[in-house]
Amino acid sequence: MHAQSSPHTTTTTERGSFALARCSCGWAGPARRSRDRARTDAAEHARTNDDEATHRA
């Protein structure tokens, strides 16, 4: 029973020809030329941190 929503809300932003993943917790991924890779970075960050929060509960 994990009813809480994730405190990690991720987005991707563009800066010139680069895409960056960012999170509401303050995390920022590396600049990527691939938007898809930036989205993957964000998803991995959210999944990793959701897993840690589940194990602590």
N, C-alpha and C positions, 0 to 999 in steps of 0.2 A: 504494500500500500504506500505508494509514493505520490501523494497528492500535490506536493509543492511544485510550482513551476521553476524552471531553471533560472538562476540569477545571471546566467551568461547569455546575453542577447548579442548575437554577432551580426555584423554588416560587412559589406565590402565597399570600398571607395576607390576612386581613380585619381591618380596624381600624374598628369602627363600621360605617358604610355605605360604606366605601371598601375597595377591593382594591389590594394592592401586590404587585408582582413583586420577588423577591429572588434573588440568586445566591450561590453558595458563594464566589465571588471577592470579595465585598463590595459589588458593585453593587446598587443598589435603584432601581427605576423610580418614576415619579410615582404618587401616589395617584389611583385611578380609581374612578368610580362603576360602571363596567362591568367585571365579572369577566372577560368575554371579551377586553376591551381589555388588561387586566393580563396575561392569558395570552399575548396577541399581543406585548406588550412583552418578556416573558420569552423567547419564541421568537426574536424578532428579535435580542435581546442574545446568546443562545446561538449563533445562526447567524452573526452578524457576527464574534464572537470565534473560532468554529471556523474560519471562512474565513481570518482573520488567522493563526491557528496553522498552518493548512495551507500558506499562502504562505511562512511562515518556515522550514518544515521542508525 
